[in-house]
Amino acid sequence: MSVTTTTHVNFRGQAREALEFYRSVFGGDISLATYTDIHAVEDPAQAQQVAFGRLDAPSGFALMAYDVQPSKGYDPGTNPFYITLQGTDGAEIQPLWNGLAADAQAVLIPLAPAPFAPLYGMLTDRYGVTWIVGVDTAPSHPVSSDAH
């Protein structure tokens, strides 16, 4: 079992481009799912935007990114990132979720199974930090490092 944190950067329509750029810098592989892939399209213009994106480099560098939905506010200077806490075992992740959820400002997505992960949840803790908490899974929509 292991638990890690990964920076999660938020974009408005530029997540795929940003992940490709970061891959050009750090190397590695991108995995992603679009809003169409996870059946969560709010507006046809966002259908192919990134709902879940991750870059994993051979060095151990990891970065997650997504395109903020039209229904959510977005200002790159106000809400530019989340902290992602990933584990390999739900029994290990659940108490961490419970701790972060204590006196949380908001539970945005309750910790539960998701189309792209065995467990996934999102909350804003008592200090205003937004956390994505989940159980990691193998990429379901990999993009090879040769794709452009």
Secondary structure, 3 states (H helix, E strand, C coil): CCEEEEEEEEECCCHHHHHHHHHHHHCCEEEEEECCCCCCCCCHHHCCCEEEEEEECCCCCEEEEEECCCCCCCCCCCCCEEEEEEECCHHHHHHHHHHHHCCCCEEEEEEEEECCEEEEEEEECCCCCEEEEEECCCCCCEECCCCC
